[in-house]
Amino acid sequence: MFNSKYLVTFLNEKWEPFKTLNVKMVPHINEFIYFDDVQKYYRVINVVHQFSKKQKIIVIITEFSFETIKK
């Protein structure tokens, strides 16, 4: 029943395409995402939903570093 996947496009903070993936859950603002292929954490800045014939989801992310926490 809840096995639907969403096609999510990830854009960096400059709104340049970063990656497009099928995900089971749409990330929320201020959540962290880890991408295995680049081995980095990213923070979700914004989530944009576009409703047309098919729902389109765009997630704006920024690279996260642990140095920002230490300051």
Biopython code that builds the backbone (N, CA, C, O; Angstrom):
import numpy as np
from Bio.PDB.StructureBuilder import StructureBuilder

atoms = [
    (1, "MET", "N", (0.820, -1.195, 0.000)),
    (1, "MET", "CA", (0.000, 0.000, 0.000)),
    (1, "MET", "C", (0.864, 1.260, 0.000)),
    (1, "MET", "O", (0.567, 2.208, -0.727)),
    (2, "PHE", "N", (1.925, 1.286, 0.800)),
    (2, "PHE", "CA", (2.771, 2.469, 0.882)),
    (2, "PHE", "C", (4.129, 2.230, 0.227)),
    (2, "PHE", "O", (5.146, 2.720, 0.718)),
    (3, "ASN", "N", (4.155, 1.498, -0.851)),
    (3, "ASN", "CA", (5.412, 1.207, -1.525)),
    (3, "ASN", "C", (5.706, 2.163, -2.670)),
    (3, "ASN", "O", (6.595, 1.899, -3.479)),
    (4, "SER", "N", (4.987, 3.249, -2.751)),
    (4, "SER", "CA", (5.223, 4.177, -3.848)),
    (4, "SER", "C", (6.570, 4.870, -3.684)),
    (4, "SER", "O", (7.006, 5.163, -2.571)),
    (5, "LYS", "N", (7.207, 5.122, -4.797)),
    (5, "LYS", "CA", (8.480, 5.832, -4.789)),
    (5, "LYS", "C", (8.280, 7.171, -5.466)),
    (5, "LYS", "O", (7.455, 7.321, -6.366)),
    (6, "TYR", "N", (9.049, 8.130, -5.014)),
    (6, "TYR", "CA", (8.980, 9.471, -5.572)),
    (6, "TYR", "C", (10.258, 9.753, -6.340)),
    (6, "TYR", "O", (11.350, 9.407, -5.890)),
    (7, "LEU", "N", (10.122, 10.373, -7.483)),
    (7, "LEU", "CA", (11.278, 10.819, -8.230)),
    (7, "LEU", "C", (11.629, 12.215, -7.730)),
    (7, "LEU", "O", (10.881, 13.169, -7.938)),
    (8, "VAL", "N", (12.775, 12.319, -7.069)),
    (8, "VAL", "CA", (13.177, 13.573, -6.433)),
    (8, "VAL", "C", (14.433, 14.090, -7.122)),
    (8, "VAL", "O", (15.402, 13.357, -7.320)),
    (9, "THR", "N", (14.391, 15.363, -7.482)),
    (9, "THR", "CA", (15.550, 16.020, -8.064)),
    (9, "THR", "C", (16.213, 16.871, -6.990)),
    (9, "THR", "O", (15.567, 17.720, -6.375)),
    (10, "PHE", "N", (17.490, 16.642, -6.768)),
    (10, "PHE", "CA", (18.251, 17.407, -5.783)),
    (10, "PHE", "C", (19.027, 18.494, -6.508)),
    (10, "PHE", "O", (19.716, 18.230, -7.494)),
    (11, "LEU", "N", (18.907, 19.719, -6.008)),
    (11, "LEU", "CA", (19.632, 20.859, -6.561)),
    (11, "LEU", "C", (20.500, 21.446, -5.466)),
    (11, "LEU", "O", (20.133, 21.407, -4.291)),
    (12, "ASN", "N", (21.661, 21.996, -5.844)),
    (12, "ASN", "CA", (22.491, 22.639, -4.836)),
    (12, "ASN", "C", (21.950, 24.035, -4.521)),
    (12, "ASN", "O", (20.932, 24.447, -5.077)),
    (13, "GLU", "N", (22.627, 24.760, -3.634)),
    (13, "GLU", "CA", (22.114, 26.061, -3.199)),
    (13, "GLU", "C", (22.078, 27.100, -4.316)),
    (13, "GLU", "O", (21.422, 28.133, -4.182)),
    (14, "LYS", "N", (22.784, 26.829, -5.423)),
    (14, "LYS", "CA", (22.748, 27.722, -6.590)),
    (14, "LYS", "C", (21.689, 27.269, -7.599)),
    (14, "LYS", "O", (21.605, 27.810, -8.702)),
    (15, "TRP", "N", (20.895, 26.291, -7.224)),
    (15, "TRP", "CA", (19.826, 25.713, -8.039)),
    (15, "TRP", "C", (20.383, 25.013, -9.287)),
    (15, "TRP", "O", (19.741, 24.998, -10.338)),
    (16, "GLU", "N", (21.567, 24.444, -9.158)),
    (16, "GLU", "CA", (22.154, 23.647, -10.228)),
    (16, "GLU", "C", (21.863, 22.176, -9.942)),
    (16, "GLU", "O", (21.929, 21.756, -8.787)),
    (17, "PRO", "N", (21.544, 21.388, -10.960)),
    (17, "PRO", "CA", (21.234, 19.971, -10.733)),
    (17, "PRO", "C", (22.394, 19.221, -10.087)),
    (17, "PRO", "O", (23.547, 19.348, -10.500)),
    (18, "PHE", "N", (22.063, 18.444, -9.072)),
    (18, "PHE", "CA", (23.058, 17.648, -8.364)),
    (18, "PHE", "C", (22.840, 16.162, -8.621)),
    (18, "PHE", "O", (23.772, 15.428, -8.949)),
    (19, "LYS", "N", (21.574, 15.732, -8.464)),
    (19, "LYS", "CA", (21.284, 14.309, -8.579)),
    (19, "LYS", "C", (19.770, 14.113, -8.655)),
    (19, "LYS", "O", (19.011, 14.913, -8.108)),
    (20, "THR", "N", (19.334, 13.054, -9.330)),
    (20, "THR", "CA", (17.928, 12.670, -9.373)),
    (20, "THR", "C", (17.825, 11.218, -8.928)),
    (20, "THR", "O", (18.496, 10.341, -9.472)),
    (21, "LEU", "N", (16.976, 10.975, -7.930)),
    (21, "LEU", "CA", (16.855, 9.634, -7.352)),
    (21, "LEU", "C", (15.402, 9.258, -7.114)),
    (21, "LEU", "O", (14.539, 10.121, -6.953)),
    (22, "ASN", "N", (15.146, 7.957, -7.094)),
    (22, "ASN", "CA", (13.866, 7.438, -6.626)),
    (22, "ASN", "C", (13.992, 7.185, -5.134)),
    (22, "ASN", "O", (14.883, 6.457, -4.696)),
    (23, "VAL", "N", (13.108, 7.780, -4.357)),
    (23, "VAL", "CA", (13.147, 7.608, -2.902)),
    (23, "VAL", "C", (11.775, 7.197, -2.399)),
    (23, "VAL", "O", (10.756, 7.484, -3.027)),
    (24, "LYS", "N", (11.764, 6.523, -1.260)),
    (24, "LYS", "CA", (10.493, 6.112, -0.657)),
    (24, "LYS", "C", (9.883, 7.217, 0.192)),
    (24, "LYS", "O", (8.663, 7.300, 0.335)),
    (25, "MET", "N", (10.736, 8.062, 0.754)),
    (25, "MET", "CA", (10.257, 9.145, 1.615)),
    (25, "MET", "C", (10.842, 10.459, 1.131)),
    (25, "MET", "O", (12.021, 10.531, 0.785)),
    (26, "VAL", "N", (10.028, 11.484, 1.108)),
    (26, "VAL", "CA", (10.489, 12.807, 0.699)),
    (26, "VAL", "C", (11.128, 13.483, 1.911)),
    (26, "VAL", "O", (10.510, 13.542, 2.973)),
    (27, "PRO", "N", (12.350, 13.992, 1.772)),
    (27, "PRO", "CA", (12.993, 14.657, 2.910)),
    (27, "PRO", "C", (12.293, 15.961, 3.281)),
    (27, "PRO", "O", (11.612, 16.576, 2.460)),
    (28, "HIS", "N", (12.475, 16.362, 4.518)),
    (28, "HIS", "CA", (11.884, 17.595, 5.035)),
    (28, "HIS", "C", (12.969, 18.639, 5.253)),
    (28, "HIS", "O", (14.158, 18.321, 5.276)),
    (29, "ILE", "N", (12.550, 19.874, 5.413)),
    (29, "ILE", "CA", (13.476, 20.973, 5.658)),
    (29, "ILE", "C", (14.271, 20.696, 6.935)),
    (29, "ILE", "O", (13.721, 20.211, 7.924)),
    (30, "ASN", "N", (15.562, 21.007, 6.904)),
    (30, "ASN", "CA", (16.521, 20.852, 8.000)),
    (30, "ASN", "C", (16.903, 19.402, 8.293)),
    (30, "ASN", "O", (17.596, 19.143, 9.277)),
    (31, "GLU", "N", (16.479, 18.469, 7.481)),
    (31, "GLU", "CA", (16.952, 17.096, 7.632)),
    (31, "GLU", "C", (18.307, 16.951, 6.947)),
    (31, "GLU", "O", (18.678, 17.764, 6.101)),
    (32, "PHE", "N", (19.033, 15.912, 7.323)),
    (32, "PHE", "CA", (20.326, 15.633, 6.720)),
    (32, "PHE", "C", (20.224, 14.402, 5.838)),
    (32, "PHE", "O", (19.533, 13.434, 6.156)),
    (33, "ILE", "N", (20.932, 14.469, 4.720)),
    (33, "ILE", "CA", (20.960, 13.362, 3.771)),
    (33, "ILE", "C", (22.419, 12.996, 3.545)),
    (33, "ILE", "O", (23.273, 13.867, 3.382)),
    (34, "TYR", "N", (22.689, 11.703, 3.538)),
    (34, "TYR", "CA", (24.049, 11.233, 3.263)),
    (34, "TYR", "C", (24.049, 10.542, 1.905)),
    (34, "TYR", "O", (23.263, 9.624, 1.667)),
    (35, "PHE", "N", (24.933, 10.988, 1.018)),
    (35, "PHE", "CA", (25.080, 10.348, -0.285)),
    (35, "PHE", "C", (26.347, 9.504, -0.253)),
    (35, "PHE", "O", (27.442, 10.022, -0.036)),
    (36, "ASP", "N", (26.193, 8.202, -0.469)),
    (36, "ASP", "CA", (27.313, 7.267, -0.404)),
    (36, "ASP", "C", (28.363, 7.537, -1.477)),
    (36, "ASP", "O", (29.562, 7.422, -1.221)),
    (37, "ASP", "N", (27.918, 7.892, -2.660)),
    (37, "ASP", "CA", (28.877, 8.034, -3.754)),
    (37, "ASP", "C", (29.847, 9.203, -3.561)),
    (37, "ASP", "O", (30.985, 9.132, -4.025)),
    (38, "VAL", "N", (29.425, 10.266, -2.892)),
    (38, "VAL", "CA", (30.329, 11.393, -2.622)),
    (38, "VAL", "C", (30.804, 11.400, -1.173)),
    (38, "VAL", "O", (31.699, 12.168, -0.818)),
    (39, "GLN", "N", (30.212, 10.551, -0.333)),
    (39, "GLN", "CA", (30.562, 10.398, 1.081)),
    (39, "GLN", "C", (30.519, 11.723, 1.840)),
    (39, "GLN", "O", (31.460, 12.094, 2.541)),
    (40, "LYS", "N", (29.401, 12.418, 1.675)),
    (40, "LYS", "CA", (29.204, 13.694, 2.359)),
    (40, "LYS", "C", (27.761, 13.809, 2.827)),
    (40, "LYS", "O", (26.848, 13.191, 2.280)),
    (41, "TYR", "N", (27.592, 14.632, 3.869)),
    (41, "TYR", "CA", (26.260, 14.953, 4.350)),
    (41, "TYR", "C", (25.791, 16.247, 3.703)),
    (41, "TYR", "O", (26.583, 17.149, 3.430)),
    (42, "TYR", "N", (24.485, 16.319, 3.463)),
    (42, "TYR", "CA", (23.866, 17.522, 2.915)),
    (42, "TYR", "C", (22.644, 17.865, 3.764)),
    (42, "TYR", "O", (21.933, 16.982, 4.243)),
    (43, "ARG", "N", (22.418, 19.157, 3.938)),
    (43, "ARG", "CA", (21.254, 19.623, 4.702)),
    (43, "ARG", "C", (20.198, 20.128, 3.727)),
    (43, "ARG", "O", (20.512, 20.826, 2.762)),
    (44, "VAL", "N", (18.946, 19.770, 3.986)),
    (44, "VAL", "CA", (17.840, 20.189, 3.132)),
    (44, "VAL", "C", (17.467, 21.625, 3.477)),
    (44, "VAL", "O", (17.136, 21.932, 4.622)),
    (45, "ILE", "N", (17.522, 22.487, 2.494)),
    (45, "ILE", "CA", (17.166, 23.891, 2.694)),
    (45, "ILE", "C", (15.692, 24.127, 2.396)),
    (45, "ILE", "O", (15.003, 24.829, 3.136)),
    (46, "ASN", "N", (15.216, 23.531, 1.301)),
    (46, "ASN", "CA", (13.833, 23.753, 0.896)),
    (46, "ASN", "C", (13.342, 22.557, 0.094)),
    (46, "ASN", "O", (14.127, 21.843, -0.530)),
    (47, "VAL", "N", (12.028, 22.351, 0.121)),
    (47, "VAL", "CA", (11.391, 21.293, -0.664)),
    (47, "VAL", "C", (10.286, 21.940, -1.487)),
    (47, "VAL", "O", (9.410, 22.618, -0.950)),
    (48, "VAL", "N", (10.341, 21.721, -2.795)),
    (48, "VAL", "CA", (9.371, 22.328, -3.710)),
    (48, "VAL", "C", (8.575, 21.210, -4.361)),
    (48, "VAL", "O", (9.139, 20.275, -4.930)),
    (49, "HIS", "N", (7.243, 21.320, -4.268)),
    (49, "HIS", "CA", (6.348, 20.351, -4.907)),
    (49, "HIS", "C", (5.676, 21.035, -6.089)),
    (49, "HIS", "O", (5.137, 22.134, -5.961)),
    (50, "GLN", "N", (5.716, 20.377, -7.230)),
    (50, "GLN", "CA", (5.039, 20.898, -8.410)),
    (50, "GLN", "C", (3.958, 19.889, -8.786)),
    (50, "GLN", "O", (4.238, 18.715, -9.026)),
    (51, "PHE", "N", (2.727, 20.369, -8.833)),
    (51, "PHE", "CA", (1.617, 19.484, -9.150)),
    (51, "PHE", "C", (1.147, 19.760, -10.573)),
    (51, "PHE", "O", (0.566, 20.806, -10.858)),
    (52, "SER", "N", (1.405, 18.819, -11.445)),
    (52, "SER", "CA", (0.904, 18.866, -12.813)),
    (52, "SER", "C", (0.287, 17.495, -13.070)),
    (52, "SER", "O", (-0.355, 16.937, -12.181)),
    (53, "LYS", "N", (0.466, 16.951, -14.245)),
    (53, "LYS", "CA", (-0.053, 15.601, -14.481)),
    (53, "LYS", "C", (0.605, 14.587, -13.559)),
    (53, "LYS", "O", (-0.017, 13.620, -13.118)),
    (54, "LYS", "N", (1.881, 14.834, -13.280)),
    (54, "LYS", "CA", (2.606, 13.982, -12.352)),
    (54, "LYS", "C", (3.307, 14.882, -11.344)),
    (54, "LYS", "O", (3.849, 15.926, -11.707)),
    (55, "GLN", "N", (3.295, 14.485, -10.105)),
    (55, "GLN", "CA", (3.918, 15.292, -9.059)),
    (55, "GLN", "C", (5.432, 15.308, -9.244)),
    (55, "GLN", "O", (6.058, 14.264, -9.428)),
    (56, "LYS", "N", (6.011, 16.506, -9.192)),
    (56, "LYS", "CA", (7.449, 16.668, -9.310)),
    (56, "LYS", "C", (7.957, 17.264, -8.007)),
    (56, "LYS", "O", (7.400, 18.237, -7.499)),
    (57, "ILE", "N", (9.017, 16.673, -7.471)),
    (57, "ILE", "CA", (9.556, 17.127, -6.192)),
    (57, "ILE", "C", (11.001, 17.560, -6.410)),
    (57, "ILE", "O", (11.814, 16.820, -6.963)),
    (58, "ILE", "N", (11.298, 18.773, -5.962)),
    (58, "ILE", "CA", (12.642, 19.331, -6.053)),
    (58, "ILE", "C", (13.105, 19.640, -4.644)),
    (58, "ILE", "O", (12.393, 20.288, -3.877)),
    (59, "VAL", "N", (14.300, 19.177, -4.302)),
    (59, "VAL", "CA", (14.855, 19.386, -2.972)),
    (59, "VAL", "C", (16.135, 20.211, -3.121)),
    (59, "VAL", "O", (17.052, 19.825, -3.846)),
    (60, "ILE", "N", (16.183, 21.341, -2.431)),
    (60, "ILE", "CA", (17.355, 22.196, -2.457)),
    (60, "ILE", "C", (18.236, 21.809, -1.267)),
    (60, "ILE", "O", (17.772, 21.777, -0.127)),
    (61, "ILE", "N", (19.515, 21.515, -1.543)),
    (61, "ILE", "CA", (20.420, 21.053, -0.495)),
    (61, "ILE", "C", (21.681, 21.910, -0.466)),
    (61, "ILE", "O", (22.027, 22.577, -1.441)),
    (62, "THR", "N", (22.347, 21.873, 0.669)),
    (62, "THR", "CA", (23.642, 22.512, 0.813)),
    (62, "THR", "C", (24.573, 21.533, 1.515)),
    (62, "THR", "O", (24.151, 20.744, 2.361)),
    (63, "GLU", "N", (25.839, 21.601, 1.146)),
    (63, "GLU", "CA", (26.820, 20.690, 1.749)),
    (63, "GLU", "C", (26.982, 21.026, 3.227)),
    (63, "GLU", "O", (27.060, 22.192, 3.613)),
    (64, "PHE", "N", (27.031, 19.990, 4.030)),
    (64, "PHE", "CA", (27.139, 20.165, 5.473)),
    (64, "PHE", "C", (28.534, 19.766, 5.927)),
    (64, "PHE", "O", (29.065, 18.738, 5.505)),
    (65, "SER", "N", (29.118, 20.575, 6.781)),
    (65, "SER", "CA", (30.407, 20.219, 7.367)),
    (65, "SER", "C", (30.303, 20.328, 8.896)),
    (65, "SER", "O", (29.575, 21.170, 9.422)),
    (66, "PHE", "N", (31.020, 19.489, 9.572)),
    (66, "PHE", "CA", (30.957, 19.469, 11.030)),
    (66, "PHE", "C", (31.663, 20.679, 11.657)),
    (66, "PHE", "O", (31.476, 20.953, 12.842)),
    (67, "GLU", "N", (32.459, 21.394, 10.887)),
    (67, "GLU", "CA", (33.113, 22.599, 11.395)),
    (67, "GLU", "C", (32.101, 23.681, 11.738)),
    (67, "GLU", "O", (32.342, 24.497, 12.627)),
    (68, "THR", "N", (30.968, 23.694, 11.038)),
    (68, "THR", "CA", (29.942, 24.702, 11.334)),
    (68, "THR", "C", (29.324, 24.474, 12.709)),
    (68, "THR", "O", (28.863, 25.426, 13.340)),
    (69, "ILE", "N", (29.308, 23.243, 13.180)),
    (69, "ILE", "CA", (28.757, 22.938, 14.505)),
    (69, "ILE", "C", (29.735, 23.365, 15.593)),
    (69, "ILE", "O", (29.322, 23.851, 16.646)),
    (70, "LYS", "N", (31.014, 23.185, 15.345)),
    (70, "LYS", "CA", (32.031, 23.464, 16.353)),
    (70, "LYS", "C", (32.173, 24.949, 16.655)),
    (70, "LYS", "O", (32.671, 25.314, 17.720)),
    (71, "LYS", "N", (31.743, 25.814, 15.736)),
    (71, "LYS", "CA", (31.897, 27.265, 15.943)),
    (71, "LYS", "C", (30.885, 27.824, 16.901)),
    (71, "LYS", "O", (30.889, 29.024, 17.173)),
]
sb = StructureBuilder()
sb.init_structure("model")
sb.init_model(0)
sb.init_chain("A")
sb.init_seg("    ")
for serial, (resi, resn, name, xyz) in enumerate(atoms, 1):
    if name == "N":
        sb.init_residue(resn, " ", resi, " ")
    sb.init_atom(name, np.array(xyz, "f"), 0.0, 1.0, " ", f" {name:<3s}", serial, name[0])
structure = sb.get_structure()
